[in-house]
Amino acid sequence: MSSPAQKRRCGVELLSALLLLLSLSGCLSMDGLGNTSINALNGTTVKIQCTFNSCYKIDVTRFSVNWTYQQPHNETEEKLMNFDQKKGMVPLHPAKFANRVMFIGNLEKNDLSITLSDVNLEDVGIYNCYVKNPPDRTLGHGRITLNVVTKLPPPRDSTIAVAIGASVGGALALIILSMVVVKCLRRHQKQELISEEKMEEEGKLEAEGVAEEETKQP
């Protein structure tokens, strides 16, 4: 038979193993990069952001990154940039983008962002960011849809919004103030009514006392 001490030791070891398994389970895959959509003004430079989370530090001998571009409604992907363990992030300079793609991220901070300069309408499409950081098992994938506009939307007139907000706020303040005043008046009236009733009751008691005294006199 096992002694109580042995049973306690087994329980502690089992709990430690479970905690270790739970702590490692969060490190079996990359944190999802998700899908995003950004707008860029024609002729400007746009940042296409891609970041990832991993339970492991980057090992350049096993780490891999690929940036690709695909036109809308087209499944073919054109390589823009990849990672080289000796050179780091290397732009591939496809004819469509020439020298307009630049890496601005920071691998130490898990940032794989790039910029695209002199944006034009032909740059509309999907920019894919693929990252693998072993021993993480899953390939991380960020999908960024770029839309190019020829002019920015007109700025919203905040003056009207401020005026409306001030009017509404003032109206609410007046309503609250009115409610407080009415409540105070009602409370005051109630107190006056209670005082009058109390005085009237005291007057009756006093009159009854006087009448009783007169009755007692011979």
MARSEDO-784251 format. One record per residue (C-alpha): residue number from 1; residue in one letter; y, x, z. Coordinates in nm, 3 decimals, always signed. Each point is the difference from the previous one (the first is absolute). Layout:
// MARSEDO-784251
@num:NUM residu:A north:Y east:X up:Z
...
This chain:
// MARSEDO-784251
@num:1 residu:M north:+0.000 east:+0.000 up:+0.000
@num:2 residu:S north:+0.352 east:+0.111 up:-0.075
@num:3 residu:S north:+0.226 east:+0.069 up:+0.295
@num:4 residu:P north:+0.342 east:-0.175 up:+0.031
@num:5 residu:A north:+0.171 east:+0.333 up:-0.078
@num:6 residu:Q north:-0.195 east:+0.036 up:-0.325
@num:7 residu:K north:+0.083 east:-0.357 up:-0.102
@num:8 residu:R north:+0.370 east:+0.063 up:+0.063
@num:9 residu:R north:-0.016 east:+0.323 up:-0.203
@num:10 residu:C north:-0.166 east:-0.182 up:-0.291
@num:11 residu:G north:+0.264 east:-0.271 up:+0.012
@num:12 residu:V north:+0.283 east:+0.256 up:-0.011
@num:13 residu:E north:-0.161 east:+0.183 up:-0.292
@num:14 residu:L north:-0.048 east:-0.325 up:-0.192
@num:15 residu:L north:+0.362 east:-0.103 up:+0.059
@num:16 residu:S north:+0.124 east:+0.343 up:-0.114
@num:17 residu:A north:-0.207 east:-0.025 up:-0.317
@num:18 residu:L north:+0.140 east:-0.345 up:-0.077
@num:19 residu:L north:+0.359 east:+0.117 up:+0.053
@num:20 residu:L north:-0.059 east:+0.300 up:-0.226
@num:21 residu:L north:-0.145 east:-0.226 up:-0.270
@num:22 residu:L north:+0.297 east:-0.236 up:+0.022
@num:23 residu:S north:+0.247 east:+0.288 up:-0.022
@num:24 residu:L north:-0.170 east:+0.140 up:-0.310
@num:25 residu:S north:-0.041 east:-0.336 up:-0.172
@num:26 residu:G north:+0.373 east:-0.011 up:-0.074
@num:27 residu:C north:-0.028 east:+0.330 up:-0.188
@num:28 residu:L north:-0.258 east:-0.103 up:-0.256
@num:29 residu:S north:+0.247 east:-0.119 up:-0.263
@num:30 residu:M north:+0.355 east:+0.039 up:-0.124
@num:31 residu:D north:+0.267 east:-0.242 up:+0.114
@num:32 residu:G north:+0.080 east:-0.230 up:-0.292
@num:33 residu:L north:+0.306 east:+0.089 up:-0.205
@num:34 residu:G north:+0.045 east:-0.352 up:-0.137
@num:35 residu:N north:+0.198 east:-0.140 up:-0.291
@num:36 residu:T north:+0.377 east:+0.009 up:-0.028
@num:37 residu:S north:+0.264 east:-0.086 up:-0.259
@num:38 residu:I north:+0.333 east:+0.180 up:-0.046
@num:39 residu:N north:+0.304 east:-0.043 up:-0.225
@num:40 residu:A north:+0.193 east:+0.283 up:-0.164
@num:41 residu:L north:+0.331 east:-0.002 up:-0.187
@num:42 residu:N north:-0.021 east:+0.125 up:-0.357
@num:43 residu:G north:+0.116 east:+0.364 up:-0.026
@num:44 residu:T north:-0.037 east:+0.083 up:+0.370
@num:45 residu:T north:-0.256 east:+0.189 up:+0.210
@num:46 residu:V north:-0.253 east:-0.202 up:+0.197
@num:47 residu:K north:-0.226 east:+0.101 up:+0.288
@num:48 residu:I north:-0.359 east:-0.119 up:-0.030
@num:49 residu:Q north:-0.137 east:+0.020 up:+0.350
@num:50 residu:C north:-0.359 east:+0.061 up:+0.105
@num:51 residu:T north:-0.111 east:+0.088 up:+0.353
@num:52 residu:F north:-0.338 east:-0.012 up:+0.169
@num:53 residu:N north:-0.155 east:+0.016 up:+0.345
@num:54 residu:S north:-0.308 east:+0.204 up:+0.080
@num:55 residu:C north:-0.186 east:+0.104 up:+0.313
@num:56 residu:Y north:-0.042 east:+0.351 up:-0.139
@num:57 residu:K north:+0.231 east:+0.284 up:-0.092
@num:58 residu:I north:+0.020 east:+0.092 up:-0.366
@num:59 residu:D north:-0.252 east:+0.261 up:-0.115
@num:60 residu:V north:+0.144 east:+0.130 up:-0.328
@num:61 residu:T north:-0.347 east:+0.105 up:-0.119
@num:62 residu:R north:-0.118 east:-0.364 up:+0.007
@num:63 residu:F north:+0.324 east:-0.200 up:-0.022
@num:64 residu:S north:+0.085 east:-0.177 up:-0.328
@num:65 residu:V north:+0.295 east:-0.202 up:-0.132
@num:66 residu:N north:+0.056 east:-0.162 up:-0.337
@num:67 residu:W north:+0.305 east:-0.188 up:-0.125
@num:68 residu:T north:-0.054 east:-0.214 up:-0.311
@num:69 residu:Y north:+0.202 east:-0.242 up:-0.210
@num:70 residu:Q north:-0.118 east:-0.309 up:-0.186
@num:71 residu:Q north:+0.198 east:-0.234 up:-0.220
@num:72 residu:P north:+0.016 east:-0.368 up:+0.088
@num:73 residu:H north:-0.310 east:-0.193 up:-0.112
@num:74 residu:N north:-0.176 east:+0.327 up:-0.080
@num:75 residu:E north:-0.290 east:+0.149 up:+0.197
@num:76 residu:T north:+0.040 east:+0.350 up:-0.146
@num:77 residu:E north:+0.147 east:+0.245 up:+0.251
@num:78 residu:E north:+0.199 east:+0.308 up:-0.097
@num:79 residu:K north:+0.003 east:+0.291 up:+0.246
@num:80 residu:L north:+0.340 east:+0.100 up:+0.136
@num:81 residu:M north:-0.075 east:+0.248 up:+0.280
@num:82 residu:N north:-0.289 east:+0.137 up:+0.201
@num:83 residu:F north:-0.067 east:+0.238 up:+0.287
@num:84 residu:D north:-0.110 east:+0.359 up:-0.048
@num:85 residu:Q north:-0.121 east:+0.189 up:+0.307
@num:86 residu:K north:+0.191 east:+0.311 up:-0.108
@num:87 residu:K north:+0.310 east:-0.149 up:-0.162
@num:88 residu:G north:+0.036 east:-0.317 up:+0.202
@num:89 residu:M north:+0.129 east:-0.309 up:-0.182
@num:90 residu:V north:+0.015 east:+0.072 up:-0.372
@num:91 residu:P north:+0.185 east:-0.227 up:-0.250
@num:92 residu:L north:-0.200 east:-0.043 up:-0.321
@num:93 residu:H north:+0.305 east:-0.076 up:-0.215
@num:94 residu:P north:-0.141 east:-0.264 up:-0.235
@num:95 residu:A north:+0.214 east:-0.047 up:-0.312
@num:96 residu:K north:+0.123 east:-0.341 up:+0.116
@num:97 residu:F north:+0.154 east:+0.141 up:+0.319
@num:98 residu:A north:+0.072 east:+0.363 up:-0.105
@num:99 residu:N north:+0.151 east:+0.172 up:+0.306
@num:100 residu:R north:+0.125 east:-0.316 up:+0.172
@num:101 residu:V north:-0.272 east:-0.021 up:+0.267
@num:102 residu:M north:+0.049 east:+0.207 up:+0.317
@num:103 residu:F north:-0.193 east:+0.023 up:+0.328
@num:104 residu:I north:+0.225 east:-0.054 up:+0.304
@num:105 residu:G north:-0.263 east:-0.079 up:+0.266
@num:106 residu:N north:-0.126 east:+0.206 up:+0.290
@num:107 residu:L north:-0.375 east:+0.054 up:+0.031
@num:108 residu:E north:+0.031 east:+0.091 up:+0.369
@num:109 residu:K north:+0.141 east:-0.349 up:+0.059
@num:110 residu:N north:-0.250 east:-0.171 up:-0.234
@num:111 residu:D north:+0.282 east:-0.082 up:-0.240
@num:112 residu:L north:-0.092 east:+0.010 up:-0.372
@num:113 residu:S north:+0.322 east:-0.153 up:-0.137
@num:114 residu:I north:+0.143 east:+0.088 up:-0.341
@num:115 residu:T north:+0.325 east:-0.066 up:-0.185
@num:116 residu:L north:+0.052 east:-0.112 up:-0.358
@num:117 residu:S north:+0.337 east:+0.097 up:-0.146
@num:118 residu:D north:+0.197 east:-0.152 up:-0.288
@num:119 residu:V north:-0.194 east:-0.325 up:+0.027
@num:120 residu:N north:-0.019 east:-0.212 up:-0.315
@num:121 residu:L north:-0.151 east:-0.334 up:-0.097
@num:122 residu:E north:-0.314 east:+0.167 up:-0.134
@num:123 residu:D north:-0.082 east:+0.126 up:+0.350
@num:124 residu:V north:-0.089 east:-0.350 up:+0.116
@num:125 residu:G north:-0.359 east:-0.013 up:+0.116
@num:126 residu:I north:-0.240 east:+0.087 up:+0.280
@num:127 residu:Y north:+0.000 east:+0.335 up:+0.177
@num:128 residu:N north:-0.326 east:+0.079 up:+0.181
@num:129 residu:C north:-0.031 east:+0.243 up:+0.288
@num:130 residu:Y north:-0.357 east:+0.109 up:+0.076
@num:131 residu:V north:-0.074 east:+0.217 up:+0.304
@num:132 residu:K north:-0.320 east:+0.128 up:+0.156
@num:133 residu:N north:-0.007 east:+0.195 up:+0.324
@num:134 residu:P north:-0.359 east:+0.088 up:+0.103
@num:135 residu:P north:-0.173 east:-0.060 up:+0.233
@num:136 residu:D north:+0.168 east:-0.341 up:-0.048
@num:137 residu:R north:-0.245 east:-0.183 up:-0.223
@num:138 residu:T north:+0.223 east:-0.248 up:-0.182
@num:139 residu:L north:+0.234 east:+0.081 up:-0.288
@num:140 residu:G north:+0.351 east:-0.113 up:+0.090
@num:141 residu:H north:+0.183 east:-0.188 up:-0.275
@num:142 residu:G north:+0.366 east:-0.094 up:-0.015
@num:143 residu:R north:+0.115 east:-0.228 up:-0.284
@num:144 residu:I north:+0.374 east:-0.008 up:-0.067
@num:145 residu:T north:+0.145 east:-0.230 up:-0.265
@num:146 residu:L north:+0.329 east:+0.125 up:-0.146
@num:147 residu:N north:+0.251 east:-0.244 up:-0.152
@num:148 residu:V north:+0.306 east:+0.133 up:-0.185
@num:149 residu:V north:+0.321 east:-0.205 up:-0.007
@num:150 residu:T north:+0.311 east:+0.057 up:-0.212
@num:151 residu:K north:+0.242 east:-0.112 up:+0.269
@num:152 residu:L north:-0.006 east:-0.058 up:+0.369
@num:153 residu:P north:+0.024 east:-0.356 up:+0.131
@num:154 residu:P north:+0.352 east:-0.097 up:+0.117
@num:155 residu:P north:+0.066 east:+0.074 up:+0.367
@num:156 residu:R north:-0.018 east:-0.297 up:+0.231
@num:157 residu:D north:+0.335 east:-0.123 up:+0.132
@num:158 residu:S north:-0.034 east:+0.047 up:+0.373
@num:159 residu:T north:+0.346 east:-0.152 up:+0.067
@num:160 residu:I north:-0.125 east:-0.352 up:-0.066
@num:161 residu:A north:-0.306 east:+0.057 up:+0.215
@num:162 residu:V north:+0.216 east:+0.134 up:+0.283
@num:163 residu:A north:+0.238 east:-0.296 up:-0.029
@num:164 residu:I north:-0.286 east:-0.249 up:+0.003
@num:165 residu:G north:-0.160 east:+0.179 up:+0.294
@num:166 residu:A north:+0.328 east:-0.001 up:+0.191
@num:167 residu:S north:+0.051 east:-0.371 up:-0.070
@num:168 residu:V north:-0.350 east:-0.089 up:+0.110
@num:169 residu:G north:+0.031 east:+0.222 up:+0.306
@num:170 residu:G north:+0.333 east:-0.157 up:+0.091
@num:171 residu:A north:-0.139 east:-0.351 up:-0.040
@num:172 residu:L north:-0.299 east:+0.084 up:+0.219
@num:173 residu:A north:+0.231 east:+0.150 up:+0.262
@num:174 residu:L north:+0.210 east:-0.319 up:+0.005
@num:175 residu:I north:-0.310 east:-0.218 up:+0.030
@num:176 residu:I north:-0.133 east:+0.209 up:+0.289
@num:177 residu:L north:+0.340 east:-0.001 up:+0.170
@num:178 residu:S north:+0.024 east:-0.380 up:-0.039
@num:179 residu:M north:-0.346 east:-0.045 up:+0.148
@num:180 residu:V north:+0.092 east:+0.218 up:+0.299
@num:181 residu:V north:+0.325 east:-0.192 up:+0.057
@num:182 residu:V north:-0.178 east:-0.337 up:-0.020
@num:183 residu:K north:-0.268 east:+0.120 up:+0.238
@num:184 residu:C north:+0.262 east:+0.122 up:+0.248
@num:185 residu:L north:+0.193 east:-0.330 up:-0.021
@num:186 residu:R north:-0.318 east:-0.201 up:+0.058
@num:187 residu:R north:-0.093 east:+0.217 up:+0.295
@num:188 residu:H north:+0.350 east:-0.039 up:+0.144
@num:189 residu:Q north:-0.008 east:-0.377 up:-0.047
@num:190 residu:K north:-0.342 east:-0.015 up:+0.164
@num:191 residu:Q north:+0.123 east:+0.201 up:+0.297
@num:192 residu:E north:+0.304 east:-0.229 up:+0.035
@num:193 residu:L north:-0.222 east:-0.308 up:-0.013
@num:194 residu:I north:-0.230 east:+0.145 up:+0.266
@num:195 residu:S north:+0.301 east:+0.084 up:+0.218
@num:196 residu:E north:+0.142 east:-0.353 up:-0.036
@num:197 residu:E north:-0.337 east:-0.156 up:+0.086
@num:198 residu:K north:-0.034 east:+0.229 up:+0.300
@num:199 residu:M north:+0.350 east:-0.083 up:+0.122
@num:200 residu:E north:-0.066 east:-0.371 up:-0.047
@num:201 residu:E north:-0.327 east:+0.027 up:+0.194
@num:202 residu:E north:+0.171 east:+0.192 up:+0.281
@num:203 residu:G north:+0.273 east:-0.267 up:+0.010
@num:204 residu:K north:-0.261 east:-0.275 up:+0.037
@num:205 residu:L north:-0.177 east:+0.189 up:+0.278
@num:206 residu:E north:+0.327 east:+0.055 up:+0.180
@num:207 residu:A north:+0.092 east:-0.369 up:-0.031
@num:208 residu:E north:-0.341 east:-0.103 up:+0.129
@num:209 residu:G north:+0.041 east:+0.235 up:+0.295
@num:210 residu:V north:+0.340 east:-0.146 up:+0.090
@num:211 residu:A north:-0.136 east:-0.355 up:-0.022
@num:212 residu:E north:-0.293 east:+0.095 up:+0.224
@num:213 residu:E north:+0.232 east:+0.150 up:+0.260
@num:214 residu:E north:+0.217 east:-0.314 up:+0.001
@num:215 residu:T north:-0.311 east:-0.212 up:+0.049
@num:216 residu:K north:-0.106 east:+0.204 up:+0.303
@num:217 residu:Q north:+0.340 east:-0.039 up:+0.173
@num:218 residu:P north:+0.010 east:-0.299 up:+0.253
